[in-house]
Amino acid sequence: MSTIYIETSIIGYLTARSRDRLIFAGRQELTRQWWRERRHLYDLVTSQLVIDEAGRGDPEAAAERLAYLEDVELLDSSDLRIVALAETLLQESLLPENARSDALHVATAAVHRVEYLLTWNCRHIANADQLPKIYRCLSELGYGPPLIVTPDEFSSHE
């Protein structure tokens, strides 16, 4: 089975209260549908950073977010290559300095050779302007880049 790194925004969309904003509601429905219908087709992995981010805020909401991650495999975050790679992504201005955690998500998925990174963070991670540069940098450093995707890119064509 292919491996997918679950980034924090996915958990956020799964558990957020419904909103009136059309784009948010659409993303939320796509995420929930993917989780219901497609997650079992993949090996899901995540990192301690996602656990930490999901655990912040209102205790009841945090518990709900963390419940979605209970059966998701936790990757080893202690590999020093992860921090070094994240620093490179920041130094090369592929991600802004204030997106350090986003660089760590990408680096964790790359170091662990995860096939996909699932996210709704289109500002920094799933950004069409930056993706080719991120992929090129990772490849030049010897990492097969994870394919960075959103849940709608996994929609069934049946």
N, C-alpha and C positions, 0 to 999 in steps of 0.2 A: 504494500500500500504506500501511496505517496504521503509525505509528511507535511503538515501545515503548522506554522508558528502562529498562535493566536495572540494578537497584539491587543492592548488594553481597550482601544476604541470599539472593538467587536463586543466585548463584554459590556461596555457602556450602552451600546445600542440594544443589546439583548434585555437589559434590565431597566432602562430609563422609562419613566412614565411617558405615556403618549403625549405628543405635542401637536399643536395645530399647524406648525410649519410643514408645508408639503414635502420639501426635500427631506427633512428629518424623518417624517412619518414613512416616506417611501424607503429610505435606507433602513429604518427600523424593521419594517415588514420584510424586506429582502434578507436582512440579517437573521431574523427569527425563522424565516422559511429555510434558509441555508442550514441553520442549526438543527431544525427539525428533520429535514429531508436529506441532507448531504454530509453532515459531519461524520457519520458512521462509515463513510467511504474512505476516510483518511485517518492516519495516525496524527492525533493532535498533540502539540507540544507548546510549552510556554516557558517563561523565565521568572526568576524571583522578582525582577523589576515589575512585571505585569501583576504578580501577586501583591507587591507593595502598593502599586498604583491603585489596584482594584480595592484594596483594603482601607483606603483613605476616605475621610468624610463621615457622613452619617452612619453610625454603627449598623443600623438595620439594613440600609441600602448596601453597605459594604459586605455584610453577611450574604446578601442575595447575590452580589457579584461574585464573591468567592465561591459560592456553591456551584456556579457554572464551571469553575476551574478545578473542582475536586478530582475529577477523573482525567484531567489533562496532565500528561507527563511533564515533569519539571526538568528543564535542561540545566546542566552544570554551568553556573555563571562565574565560577572562579578562574576560568581559563584567562590568563593574562592577555592572550591575543584579542579577546573581545574588547577590552578597554583600549588597547593599542589601535585596533581597527576603527573603533568609534572615534578616537582622537584624529586619525587620518581623515575620516569623512568630514569632520569639523574643520580641520586645518586646510583641507582642499576646498572649503566653502561649498561642499555638496549639501550640507545641512547647516542652518544657522547655529551660532553658539548657544542660543536659548533652546535649541532642540537636542540637547545632549542625550536625553532619555530616548528620543527617536533614533539617534545614531546608535545607541546601545541595542535597541531592538533589531535594527538591520544587521549590526555586527554579530549579535548572538545567533541569528538565523544563518548568517553566512559561515561563521566559524563551525557551527554544528552541521553544516551542509544540508540544511532544511530546504526542501524543494519550493515551498510557497510561504510567503509572509502575508497573512490575511489582516487587512486593516481598513479603516475608514478615514485614516489620517491622510487626507489628500493635500494638505498644506505642505507637509514636509516629507512624508514617506512615499505615498502613492501619487507623486506629482509628475505629470507627464514631461514637464520641462527638465526635471532633475533625474528621472529614472535612467535614461541612457548614460548619463555621466556617472551615476552611482554604479550601474552595472559594469561600465568600463573600468572604473577604479577597482572594484572588487575583483574583476577578472585579471587585471594587471598585477594585483597582489596575490594571485593564485587561489582565489576563492570563487567557486562556481556560485554566482549570485542567486539568491532565492528569487523566484518570480514574485514580484510584489503586486498583489491583486486585492480587489474589493469583492464582497460576496456576490454582487450582480454579475461578475465575470465568470462565476461558476454556475450560472443559471442553466437549467436543463434545456436541451434543444430537441427533446423527444416529441 
